[in-house]
Amino acid sequence: MASENISASLSQSIAQLKGAGRLLLEVALRPVQGSRFQPTGFPDLGAATYHLPDGTEMLLVESPQSMANRLEAVCWDETQGDLVEPLQGLPYVMVTSNGLALTNSLLESHRLNSPYILESDDKTFFNQLRGELGMMEEGPVNLKVLAKTILKYDTNALLHGVFLAKKELAGGRLRMARALSSFIEAYNVQVVPSGGVKNDRVNPGGDTRAGFGNVPFHRDEYTAEKILAYFNLDVTQLLAYGLGEEAETMLIGLALFKICSLLSAGLRLRTACDLEPTDENIRITRPAGLSLPSLQEISDAMPKLIRSVGAQGLFADPPVTIVKFVKYTKKKESASDGAGVTK
């Protein structure tokens, strides 16, 4: 049983989450120094500001997409070029080029749908996926089969979602929503306008289009009455995949590991946005009465949970699948595809 592999308190927390179906928590943040911070920016939009019905000036500090990337990054040890120690043995897809590591499904924004994985001229892994998911070419998508396949090759994607947008894979209909999501908002914000100059000490009046000369610039930072990070784990979605008790417990443990690791490491989102939790406790809004296990407790449990799932044969063997990125050959559009259709 999965509960035998973890401490009594962690087992109780996971059992409570399975019964409640959802984990909702929020964490108060503050700048590490000073009071100003730089929010995320969007093309043709800049900072995402908006108002609550009561007129409160709001700001999206970090988007769900970016937070997903950060929750995945805590799983990877850049120095060793491998998973962090507590997560050793989890399946993922490694892309190599000329014998050297190029990228992997943990670090790619689209996970298994990365072009470095599915668009390579090396079709070995692509054909594996097509073979295991081929029964869904027609009819409704069987999410249980899809989840079992994702668990096997890229367990991380079961938490953060994936969309296999290839027509050769069930007509491009294979998608899984995020089970773990997060974002950061700021309340009662005020703009702090500032700026500077990129100085050219040799030729201040040089051609700025070529990178010479003095170039003045402006920037907007913000202050806020409060900054809150929100985390949402849809346990009901994970249980609906029917992966079994060991896999379900491991996935919930992995989600808790990601949240606690991210908060423990700090949130250096950008050069001018370095945040940390305040002295206040993490506020769990659902389920009531839940105590979040410590990062150390979760880290101690993860190797045992991963081994228990691997012992059931639910992981690829070996757990790291290698895709050799040879080159990308652009395919010619056939007449049946229609002119001007975006792929």
Buried (B, 14 or more C-beta within 10 A) or exposed (E): EBBEBBBEEBBBBBEBBBEBBBBBBBBBBBBEEEEBBBBBEEEEEEBBBEEEEEEEBBBBBBBBEBBBBBBBBBBBEEEEEBBBEBBBBBBBBBBBBEEEEBBBBBBBEBBBBBEBBBBBEBBEBBEBBBEBBEEBEEEEBBBEBBBBBBBBBBBBBBBBBBBBBBEBBBEEBBBBEBBBBBBBBBBEBBEBEEEEEEEBEEEEEBEEEEEBBBBEEEEBBBBBEEBBBBBBBBBEBBBEBEBBEBBBBBBBBBBBBBBBBBBEEEBEBBEBBBBBBEEEEBEBEBBEEBEBBBBEBBBBBBBBBBBBBBEEEBBBEEBBBBBBBEEEEEEEEEEEEEEEEEE
